[in-house]
Amino acid sequence: MVLDNLGESLRKTLQKLTNSSRIDEKTVNELVKDIQRSLLQADVNVKLVFSLGKKIKEKALEEKPPTTIGQKEFLVNIVYDTLVEFIGKGTTTLPVDEKKPYTIMLVGLFGNGKTTTCGKLANYYKKRGKKVALLSTDTWRPAAYKQLEQLGKQIKVDVFGKPELKDPAKIYATFEKELQQYDVVIVDTAGRDAVNDELFEELNSITSTVQADSTLLVLNADIGQSAEQQARAFHESCSISGIILTKLDGTAKGGGALVACAITGTPILFIGVGEKVDALETFRPEGFVGQLLGMGDLESLLEKAREAISEEEAQDLGKKFLKGEFNLLDLYDQMKSMKKMGSLSKIVSMIPGLGGASIPKEVLSGQEQKMDNWKHLMNSMTREELEQPDLIRGGRLERISAGSGQSVSDLRLLLKQYKQGKKMMKMMKGGVNSEKDMQKMMQKMTKGKMKPF
């Protein structure tokens, strides 16, 4: 998950609060100090940190909780609401359905991942049913067009460009008519080592030529608090309409960059959370803070699930569950879908009620490794064995184990977990007796006699 250190620190702070026997001014002061310390370690501006602490303290000491919740829950809500307000309420989306083609131009400093982000953004809209084109206007970096072309091939999106023309405006004019057939056109521009007059002169030229519907600034979260200065400078030059913050998952300065962008008044639209082409997420302040505090982010989880598995596939799987026809092929497809959604720790962080659970990272990574081992085992099975797992015994066990490079005990564990999962599916479609059976099964699981699937 993004900003792991900040999230872990904030969750520990709230855990101390929930473990407190009473809530008084001393407890509130300690809470505020812990939150301020966490934010300062994430490179958030000192003045803003103290301002946020003051707001939390004032609300906690002056406002009374409603009768429906306790004082601890009320204080947690104050922290949540203040942090959300801190980085900007509400989600801003681009109105790509209002015009065809909808043109998005990406600008930014050299080395901030702009070209890679073009590919990620194209993939994002392609997944949502849009016909997308990529246009390279970067004539300064020799490999820029080639890089974009490779990204286009990877996600099966058309790429246009003619770097030999040397003039970004002429490149756009060359393909302008051809680009009219697309729903979304994403324009990659040249970056520079620093904000300077030469960059702005070229930006002004390409901006006036393209007249993009949205101009997005790509910023690397590594720059921390200086993100504010960069955002303001670019906004004055080409009226940026939004920010994409990259590499937010791999830097201690991410908190500073996040807040610095927010206070410019320009919305953060997307955040980059990894190197892969699908590692781009819509930025939702409420969900983002929810994950940081361990409250989960159900909306983002559902969005990822919709991307990983179609509605038709979900309905088909549901019917199989109800009929008790769940087999290893279905398990294999489920595991592939989970892989598309991201790491197990990321998925867990989005589940309300589990996001704050102190599940050790090594446990989650161990489960992921186990799933990878199971995948190797299933790749060594015949179609008949995948459809009828009860056939797997005797010599088949040895053959599958040898072919997959996994142990026979791992294979036995996979089959055991499959049978438990199938048994639970059958119980779910039963009546009163099945509820009793389910309670018995849950009791066994909590006592360690069975492992959850």
C-alpha positions in Angstrom: 0.0 0.0 0.0 1.1 3.6 -0.6 2.9 5.4 2.2 3.3 2.3 4.3 5.3 4.0 7.0 2.9 6.8 7.5 -0.1 4.5 7.5 1.5 2.1 10.0 2.4 5.0 12.3 -1.1 6.5 12.2 -2.7 3.1 12.9 -0.5 2.6 15.9 -1.5 6.0 17.2 -5.2 5.2 16.9 -4.6 1.8 18.5 -3.2 3.6 21.5 -6.3 5.7 21.6 -8.7 2.7 21.5 -6.7 1.0 24.3 -6.9 4.1 26.5 -9.1 3.6 29.6 -10.4 7.2 29.4 -10.4 10.2 27.0 -9.2 13.4 28.6 -7.1 16.4 27.6 -3.9 14.6 28.2 -5.0 11.7 25.9 -5.9 14.2 23.2 -2.6 16.0 23.5 -0.7 12.7 23.2 -2.8 11.7 20.1 -2.1 15.1 18.4 1.6 14.9 19.1 1.8 11.3 17.7 -0.1 12.4 14.5 2.2 15.4 14.1 5.3 13.3 14.5 4.0 10.8 11.9 3.3 13.6 9.3 6.6 15.3 9.9 8.4 12.0 9.2 6.4 11.9 5.9 7.9 15.3 4.9 4.7 17.2 5.4 5.1 21.0 5.8 5.7 22.0 9.5 3.2 24.9 9.5 0.5 22.7 8.0 1.2 19.9 10.5 0.8 22.2 13.5 -2.4 23.7 11.9 -3.9 20.2 11.5 -3.0 19.3 15.1 -4.7 22.5 16.3 -7.9 21.6 14.4 -8.0 18.1 15.8 -7.4 19.4 19.4 -10.1 22.1 19.1 -12.7 19.7 17.8 -11.9 17.0 20.3 -12.1 19.3 23.3 -14.9 21.6 22.2 -17.3 19.4 20.4 -19.5 16.7 22.0 -20.0 13.3 20.4 -23.5 12.4 19.2 -25.4 9.9 21.4 -25.0 7.2 18.7 -21.2 6.8 19.1 -18.7 6.7 22.0 -16.1 9.3 22.6 -13.2 7.1 21.2 -15.1 6.6 17.9 -15.9 10.3 17.8 -12.2 11.2 18.2 -11.2 8.7 15.4 -13.8 10.3 13.2 -12.4 13.8 13.9 -8.9 12.5 12.9 -10.3 11.0 9.7 -12.4 14.1 8.7 -9.5 16.5 9.4 -7.0 14.4 7.3 -9.5 14.2 4.4 -10.0 18.0 4.5 -6.3 18.4 4.8 -5.6 16.7 1.4 -8.8 17.8 -0.4 -12.3 16.4 -0.2 -14.1 14.8 -3.1 -13.0 12.9 -6.2 -12.3 14.8 -9.4 -12.7 12.8 -12.7 -12.1 13.9 -16.3 -15.3 14.3 -18.4 -14.0 12.0 -21.2 -17.6 11.1 -22.3 -18.5 14.7 -23.1 -16.4 15.1 -26.2 -14.8 12.9 -29.0 -11.9 12.9 -29.1 -11.2 14.0 -25.6 -7.5 15.2 -25.6 -5.3 14.9 -22.5 -1.8 16.4 -22.6 0.8 15.3 -20.0 3.5 17.8 -18.9 6.2 17.6 -16.3 9.9 17.7 -15.4 12.4 15.3 -17.0 12.6 11.9 -15.2 9.3 12.1 -13.4 7.8 9.1 -15.3 5.7 11.1 -17.8 6.0 8.7 -20.7 5.3 5.7 -18.6 2.3 7.4 -17.1 1.0 8.1 -20.6 0.9 4.3 -21.1 -0.7 3.7 -17.7 -3.4 6.4 -18.4 -4.1 4.8 -21.8 -4.5 1.4 -20.2 -6.8 2.9 -17.6 -9.2 4.3 -20.2 -8.9 1.3 -22.4 -10.1 -0.9 -19.6 -13.2 1.4 -19.3 -14.1 0.7 -23.0 -12.5 3.8 -24.6 -10.7 3.7 -28.0 -7.4 5.3 -27.0 -4.5 6.7 -29.0 -1.1 7.9 -27.8 0.8 10.7 -29.5 4.5 11.4 -28.9 5.6 15.0 -29.3 8.9 14.6 -27.3 11.7 15.4 -29.8 14.4 16.0 -27.2 14.8 12.5 -25.7 15.8 10.1 -28.5 14.1 7.1 -26.9 10.8 8.8 -26.1 8.9 7.7 -29.1 10.3 4.2 -29.0 9.4 3.9 -25.3 5.8 5.0 -26.0 5.6 2.7 -29.0 6.6 -0.3 -26.8 4.0 0.7 -24.1 1.4 0.9 -26.8 2.2 -2.6 -28.1 2.0 -3.9 -24.6 -1.5 -2.6 -23.9 -2.6 -2.9 -27.6 -3.2 0.9 -28.1 -2.3 2.8 -31.3 0.8 5.1 -31.1 1.6 8.1 -33.3 4.7 10.1 -33.6 7.4 11.5 -36.0 10.4 12.7 -33.9 12.4 13.6 -37.1 10.1 16.7 -37.5 11.7 18.2 -34.4 8.7 20.5 -33.9 6.0 19.2 -31.5 3.3 21.5 -33.1 4.1 20.1 -36.6 3.9 16.5 -35.2 0.5 17.1 -33.8 -0.8 18.8 -37.0 0.5 15.8 -39.0 -1.8 13.3 -37.2 -4.6 15.7 -36.1 -7.1 14.4 -38.7 -6.3 10.7 -38.0 -6.8 11.2 -34.3 -10.4 12.2 -34.7 -11.5 8.6 -34.8 -10.5 8.0 -31.2 -12.4 8.5 -27.9 -9.4 9.6 -25.9 -6.1 11.0 -27.2 -3.2 11.2 -24.8 -0.3 13.5 -25.8 3.2 13.0 -24.4 5.4 16.2 -24.2 9.1 16.8 -23.6 10.4 17.2 -20.1 13.4 19.2 -18.8 15.8 19.0 -16.0 14.4 22.1 -14.3 11.6 24.6 -14.8 13.1 27.2 -17.2 12.2 29.6 -19.9 13.0 27.2 -22.7 10.6 24.6 -21.3 7.8 27.1 -21.0 8.3 28.6 -24.4 7.9 25.1 -26.0 5.0 24.3 -23.6 3.2 27.5 -24.7 3.6 26.5 -28.3 2.3 22.9 -28.0 -0.4 24.1 -25.6 -1.8 26.6 -28.1 -1.6 24.1 -30.9 -3.2 21.1 -29.2 -5.7 23.0 -27.1 -6.1 20.0 -24.9 -9.3 19.4 -23.0 -7.2 18.6 -19.9 -3.5 19.3 -19.2 -2.2 17.1 -16.4 1.1 17.6 -14.6 3.1 14.5 -13.8 5.1 14.8 -10.6 7.3 12.4 -8.8 6.5 12.1 -5.1 10.2 12.1 -4.4 10.3 15.9 -4.7 8.2 16.2 -1.4 7.2 19.7 -0.4 8.7 21.3 -3.5 5.8 19.8 -5.4 3.9 23.0 -4.5 6.4 25.2 -6.3 6.4 23.0 -9.4 2.6 22.8 -9.5 2.2 26.5 -9.3 4.9 27.2 -11.9 3.3 24.8 -14.5 -0.2 26.1 -13.7 0.9 29.7 -14.5 2.4 28.4 -17.8 -0.2 26.1 -19.2 -3.2 26.1 -16.9 -2.9 22.6 -15.6 -6.3 21.0 -14.7 -5.0 18.1 -12.6 -2.0 16.3 -11.2 -0.8 12.7 -11.4 1.5 11.9 -8.5 3.9 9.0 -9.4 6.0 6.7 -7.2 3.9 7.4 -4.2 4.5 3.9 -3.0 8.3 4.1 -2.8 9.3 7.3 -1.0 9.3 8.7 2.5 8.5 12.2 1.0 5.2 11.1 -0.4 3.1 12.7 2.3 4.8 16.1 1.7 4.2 15.9 -2.1 0.6 14.8 -1.5 -0.2 17.7 0.7 1.8 20.2 -1.3 -0.2 19.4 -4.4 -3.5 19.6 -2.6 -2.8 23.1 -1.2 -2.3 24.5 -4.7 -6.0 24.0 -5.3 -5.3 21.8 -8.3 -6.8 18.3 -7.8 -4.8 15.2 -7.7 -6.6 12.9 -10.2 -4.4 9.8 -10.2 -1.6 8.3 -8.2 1.0 5.9 -9.4 1.5 3.0 -7.0 4.0 0.8 -8.9 6.0 0.1 -12.0 3.5 -2.0 -13.9 1.3 -0.6 -16.5 -1.9 -1.2 -14.4 -0.4 0.5 -11.3 -2.4 3.7 -11.6 -5.3 4.5 -9.3 -8.0 7.2 -9.2 -7.2 9.4 -6.2 -10.0 9.4 -3.7 -9.0 11.4 -0.6 -11.7 9.7 1.6 -10.6 6.2 0.5 -6.9 7.1 0.7 -7.2 8.3 4.3 -9.4 5.3 5.1 -6.6 3.0 4.1 -3.9 5.0 6.0 -6.0 4.7 9.2 -6.9 1.1 8.7 -10.6 1.7 7.9 -10.4 0.3 4.4 -11.6 1.6 1.0 -14.5 -0.4 -0.2 -15.2 1.7 -3.3 -11.6 1.3 -4.6 -11.8 -2.5 -3.8 -15.0 -2.9 -5.8 -13.5 -0.9 -8.7 -10.5 -3.2 -8.8 -12.7 -6.2 -8.6 -14.7 -5.0 -11.6 -11.5 -4.6 -13.6 -10.3 -8.1 -12.6 -13.5 -10.0 -13.4 -16.4 -9.1 -15.7 -20.0 -9.1 -14.5 -20.8 -12.1 -16.7 -17.9 -14.1 -15.2 -19.0 -13.2 -11.7 -22.6 -14.3 -12.4 -21.3 -17.6 -14.0 -19.1 -18.3 -10.9 -22.1 -17.5 -8.6 -24.3 -20.1 -10.4 -21.5 -22.7 -10.1 -21.3 -22.0 -6.3 -25.0 -22.4 -5.9 -24.9 -25.7 -7.8 -21.9 -27.0 -5.9 -19.9 -27.2 -9.2 -16.9 -25.3 -8.0 -13.7 -27.0 -9.2 -10.0 -26.2 -9.5 -10.4 -24.4 -12.8 -12.7 -21.9 -11.0 -10.1 -21.6 -8.2 -7.4 -21.0 -10.8 -9.5 -18.2 -12.4 -10.1 -16.7 -9.0 -6.4 -16.6 -8.2 -5.7 -14.9 -11.6 -8.3 -12.3 -10.9 -6.9 -11.6 -7.4 -3.4 -11.2 -8.9 -4.8 -8.5 -11.2 -6.2 -6.7 -8.2 -2.7 -6.3 -6.6 -0.9 -7.8 -3.7 -2.7 -9.5 -0.9 -1.6 -6.8 1.6 -3.1 -4.1 -0.7 -6.4 -6.0 -1.0 -6.6 -6.5 2.8 -5.9 -2.8 3.4 -9.0 -2.0 1.4 -11.4 -4.3 3.3 -13.3 -2.4 6.0 -12.6 -4.0 9.3 -9.4 -5.8 8.1 -7.4 -2.7 7.0 -6.4 -2.0 10.6 -5.8 -5.7 11.5 -2.3 -6.3 12.7 -1.6 -9.0 10.2 2.2 -9.4 9.9 3.5 -8.7 6.4 5.4 -12.0 6.4 2.1 -13.8 6.9 0.5 -12.1 3.9 3.6 -12.6 1.7 3.6 -16.3 2.8 0.0 -16.7 1.7 0.9 -15.1 -1.7 3.8 -17.6 -2.1 1.4 -20.4 -1.2 -1.0 -19.2 -4.0 1.9 -19.1 -6.4 2.9 -22.7 -5.5 -0.7 -23.8 -6.0 -0.7 -22.1 -9.5 2.4 -24.2 -10.4 0.6 -27.3 -9.2 -2.5 -26.6 -11.2 -0.4 -25.9 -14.3 0.9 -29.5 -14.1 -2.6 -31.0 -14.0 -4.7 -32.3 -16.9 -8.0 -30.6 -17.7 -9.8 -33.7 -16.4 -8.0 -33.4 -13.0 -8.8 -29.7 -12.8 -12.5 -30.4 -13.4 -12.6 -33.5 -11.2 -10.0 -33.0 -8.3 -11.2 -36.2 -6.6 -9.3 -38.2 -9.3 -6.0 -36.9 -7.9 -4.6 -39.7 -5.8 -1.9 -42.3 -5.9 0.5 -42.0 -8.9 -1.2 -38.7 -10.0 0.0 -37.0 -6.8 3.6 -38.0 -7.6 3.3 -36.9 -11.3 1.8 -33.5 -10.6 4.4 -32.9 -7.8 7.3 -33.8 -10.0 6.0 -31.8 -13.0 5.4 -28.6 -10.9 8.5 -28.7 -8.8 6.4 -28.5 -5.6 6.1 -31.1 -2.8 3.4 -33.7 -2.5 2.5 -32.1 0.9 1.8 -28.8 -0.9 -0.5 -30.6 -3.3 -2.3 -32.4 -0.5 -2.8 -29.0 1.2 -4.2 -27.5 -2.0 -6.7 -30.4 -2.3 -7.7 -30.1 1.4 -8.3 -26.3 1.1 -10.3 -26.9 -2.1 -12.5 -29.5 -0.4 -13.1 -27.1 2.6 -14.0 -24.3 0.2 -16.4 -26.5 -1.7 -18.0 -27.7 1.5 -18.6 -24.1 2.6 -20.2 -23.3 -0.8 -22.6 -26.2 -0.3 -23.5 -25.0 3.1 -24.3 -21.5 1.8 -27.1 -22.8 -0.4 -28.6 -24.9 2.4 -31.2 -24.2 5.0 -31.3 -24.3 8.8 -29.1 -27.3 9.2 -26.4 -25.7 7.0 -26.3 -22.7 9.4 -25.5 -25.0 12.3 -22.8 -26.7 10.2 -21.4 -23.3 9.2 -21.1 -22.4 12.9 -19.3 -25.6 13.6 -16.9 -25.0 10.8 -16.2 -21.5 11.9 -15.5 -22.8 15.4 -13.1 -25.3 14.0 -11.4 -22.6 12.0 -11.0 -20.3 15.0 -9.6 -23.2 17.1 -7.0 -23.9 14.4 -8.3 -27.3 13.3 -9.0 -25.9 9.9 -7.3 -23.2 7.8 -9.5 -20.6 6.0 -9.4 -21.0 2.2 
